[in-house]
Amino acid sequence: MAHTPAGKAPEIVRSVDPALDRRRSVLRYIIDGYAQTQPDAHFVQFWPGPTWTYGELHRKVRLRASALAQAGVKQSDHVLCLMGNSPDLLCTWFAINYLGAVYVPINTGARGHMLEHILSDADAPVLIAQAALLERLAEVQPGKVETVLVVEGEPAAIYGYDVQPLIDPQVEDADALDLAQPIEPWDLHAIMYTSGTTGNAKGVMSTYAQHYTMGPDAFDCVEADDRCMICGPIFHCGSTLYVNAMLARGLSIGMMREFKTDTFWQAIRETGSTYCLLLGVMAAFLVKAPAQPDDRNHSLRRAFITPFGEDGPLFAERFGVEAWTIYNMTEIASPLHAGPDIKTKGIAGKPRPWCELRIVDENDMPLGDGQVGELIIRSHRPWALMAGYYNNPAATVEAMRNGWFHTGDSFRRDEDGTYYFVDRLKDVIRRRGENISSFALESEILNLPEIRECAAVAVPSEFTEDEVLIVVSPASGQRIDADSVIERLSAALPRFMVPRYLRVLENLPKTASGKVQKHLLREDGVTADTWDREAVKVSIAR
């Protein structure tokens, strides 16, 4: 289906700070506004699936909100969602916020302890789930959840829960949709749980003002005829902010159920999408796929690639698109961006006007240009950063100590004020008295044509500090020879960075949002199938 321009956004009286104008930043009022001013403009084309105009979106959201209200959902309630990308998820998220309730998405990969923790911690009496994921609930205690509303399939009885089908009424319940009070920009729109790789997942409390600053106010390169392809999961803030960025501007999105290398370009072409976010390994997977004669026959004009490694320029060159990047976390609001046509790996860009950034040492003392330290952030705009971690004041105080949010990421800044990502602090490898950026090492390894994805992690040394283990997976139709890999890395890297260990897996363990789960690889350590450079006596020239 050809892309249809969305039309102009309605004229709105701006406040002193547009982010704090509820008509621009609060989802309910945005949907109501565009339903009046451009009801026939396209908002979303699901792939595969239907296309909704702004008028249809408004009608469907009000019907779904009526169903939720009839099920007992009230303004300010927390509502859990265990759902993958689908029309039902998009409509449900919007309906929750339309009622002034708080959207609490759950990673569809969550189960066991992680899932049980969220069910208990979120203080949500209602959970909405896809029928295919109901079996997860039978494995855990219900926590605070009382009612489970089921979509995309038949409900099944689960001990400890009141399980019901979620059925939208034929006619909206206007009285049930009335609000006790207006929804304000500083109210919570969502609680998003982080991955919890070093402990229980933390619930990030996000206001409408933060969501507006993170998305609509950040993408100044977006044009009036753009359509954004949502190819990552909406339970992740990386996709959520792009949905909101287009909604707030009255523009349109395409949406895939999940990212797949072999169907990505078909989805781009058939939805007429013009830009997208490629998070984690997505860009690398597309670059490593076999070349096709129609590689440049598509509608994509630009791609935000995060983090920006060696695959960024390669993706831009091969597919003929502009390369951009953006730095963000669930707790902050897109403080850095760079583009178009960037080429330097690790680049994160220059600060946005609403934030102040510093690079500091372990005592929060500022470091100079060229020095590597932790990136910390504070905002000039009220509510532009997270409102804290839900039910976790100790973690909130630790993250916000000295009045700055601590990202946990190592950065450096050059003389012209451009910031560069170095590594996650917890992923830095210490070997032979040197600090090794796992990000830099992985970028070098991904230059090798036979390697599709990789992760570099620290494993214990029999002497002191760490040894370097790389875990790699082969590109399609390729075979990985450890001796050859190490020989080529030895010619390209400082001696202290050359890995001692190499392990081959068909696929690296990843979260549902595509991030490699390095903590699992560190826990596995040196396994029986791991190749050891010392054991085969491969010498590395000094």
KAMO-V29645 format. One record per residue. PSI is psi in whole degrees, -180 to 180 (* if undefined). BURIAL is # if it has 24 or more other ideal C-beta (glycine too) atoms within 12 Angstrom, else .. Layout:
psi/burial
PSI/BURIAL
PSI/BURIAL
This chain:
psi/burial
134/.
151/.
134/#
123/#
145/.
-15/#
179/.
147/.
151/#
151/#
127/.
137/.
125/.
144/.
-178/.
-43/.
110/#
-29/.
-24/#
17/#
115/#
-28/#
-22/#
-28/#
-17/#
127/#
-44/#
-46/#
-29/#
-48/#
-45/#
-42/#
-49/#
-25/#
-28/#
-41/.
-27/.
61/#
-25/#
-3/.
143/#
137/#
-47/#
138/#
111/#
144/#
114/#
157/.
-168/.
171/.
134/#
133/#
173/#
-35/#
-43/.
-40/#
-48/#
-46/#
-46/#
-39/#
-41/#
-36/#
-45/#
-41/#
-36/#
-43/#
-41/#
-41/#
-40/#
-24/#
-1/#
1/.
131/#
167/#
135/#
-6/.
152/#
133/#
120/#
145/#
120/#
84/#
146/#
175/#
128/#
164/#
-38/#
-41/#
-47/#
-46/#
-39/#
-46/#
-50/#
-38/#
-39/#
-50/#
-30/#
-34/#
-5/#
12/#
173/#
123/#
124/#
88/#
148/#
131/#
126/#
-11/#
-6/#
137/#
175/.
-137/.
-42/.
-46/#
-44/#
-40/#
-45/#
-42/#
-34/#
-39/#
-31/#
-12/#
45/#
116/#
-19/#
135/#
135/#
127/#
148/#
142/#
-36/#
-18/.
3/#
-33/#
-25/.
-37/#
-28/#
-15/.
-11/.
166/#
146/.
-13/#
-125/#
-3/#
132/#
-44/.
134/#
121/#
128/#
135/#
164/#
48/#
177/.
140/.
152/#
142/.
134/.
128/#
132/.
-7/.
149/#
102/.
126/#
153/#
146/.
109/#
122/.
141/#
163/.
-29/.
136/.
153/#
92/.
-38/.
-40/.
-22/#
-8/#
145/.
145/#
-30/.
159/.
151/.
127/#
157/#
-26/#
1/#
157/#
133/#
-26/#
155/#
116/#
124/#
130/#
172/#
-25/#
41/#
-19/#
16/.
-165/.
143/#
140/#
137/#
110/#
119/#
117/#
127/#
167/#
-37/#
-41/#
-44/#
-37/#
-44/#
-37/#
-36/#
-82/#
-36/#
-4/#
-24/#
75/#
-5/.
-8/#
137/#
168/.
-22/.
16/#
147/#
127/#
126/#
121/#
101/#
-7/#
168/#
139/#
-16/#
-8/#
138/#
-25/#
-38/#
-38/#
-42/#
-31/#
-37/#
-48/#
-34/#
-41/#
-39/#
-48/#
-24/#
1/#
25/#
-163/#
162/#
156/#
160/#
124/#
150/#
-37/#
155/#
127/#
131/.
-41/#
-8/.
-3/.
-51/#
-31/#
-43/.
-40/#
-49/#
-45/#
-21/#
-9/#
29/#
143/#
-17/#
168/#
168/#
127/#
107/#
140/#
-119/#
0/#
-50/#
-41/#
-41/#
-41/#
-38/#
-37/#
-12/#
149/#
140/.
145/.
151/.
-22/.
27/.
-29/#
9/.
82/.
175/#
-4/#
130/#
-33/#
154/#
132/#
115/#
119/#
125/#
164/#
101/#
-156/#
-27/#
-20/#
-60/#
-35/#
-41/#
-47/#
-43/#
-47/.
-42/#
0/#
45/.
163/#
138/#
124/#
165/#
160/#
140/#
130/#
162/#
163/#
-30/#
-13/#
-151/#
65/#
59/#
-16/#
143/#
161/#
146/#
168/#
176/.
42/.
154/#
-15/#
123/#
144/#
-9/#
137/#
-21/#
-157/#
157/#
148/#
159/#
-17/.
4/#
158/#
133/.
147/#
153/#
125/#
165/#
-170/.
-13/.
15/.
21/.
134/.
142/.
158/.
173/.
139/.
-16/.
147/.
130/#
-172/#
139/#
127/#
154/#
144/#
163/#
145/#
-13/.
127/#
139/#
16/#
-15/#
172/#
154/#
5/#
176/#
127/#
133/#
25/#
68/#
-32/.
-43/.
-35/#
-47/.
-42/.
-44/.
-32/#
21/#
147/.
21/.
10/.
145/#
129/#
118/#
-24/#
11/#
139/#
133/#
164/#
160/#
137/#
-179/.
-25/.
9/.
12/.
135/#
145/#
130/#
134/#
-51/#
164/#
136/#
-40/#
-12/.
-5/#
137/#
132/#
115/#
131/#
38/.
5/.
146/.
129/#
125/#
117/#
-34/#
-46/#
-41/#
-44/#
-38/#
-40/#
-42/#
-37/#
-9/#
-21/#
126/#
-25/#
-6/#
123/#
-43/#
158/#
159/#
134/#
127/#
159/#
139/#
155/#
143/.
150/.
-9/.
-78/.
161/.
-142/.
160/#
162/#
124/#
130/#
135/#
124/#
158/#
148/#
147/#
164/#
125/.
9/.
159/.
141/.
122/#
116/.
-43/#
-44/.
-41/.
-50/#
-37/#
-45/.
-36/.
-34/#
-31/#
-17/.
-15/.
155/#
151/.
-39/.
-16/#
-14/#
124/#
145/#
-38/#
146/#
130/#
138/#
127/#
148/#
-39/.
135/.
146/#
132/#
156/#
169/#
-17/#
6/#
5/#
134/#
134/#
82/#
-29/#
-32/#
-39/.
-37/#
-40/#
-40/.
-40/.
-145/.
105/#
174/.
-27/.
12/.
132/#
136/#
117/#
-38/#
-35/.
-33/.
4/.
46/.
120/#
143/.
116/.
140/.
*/.
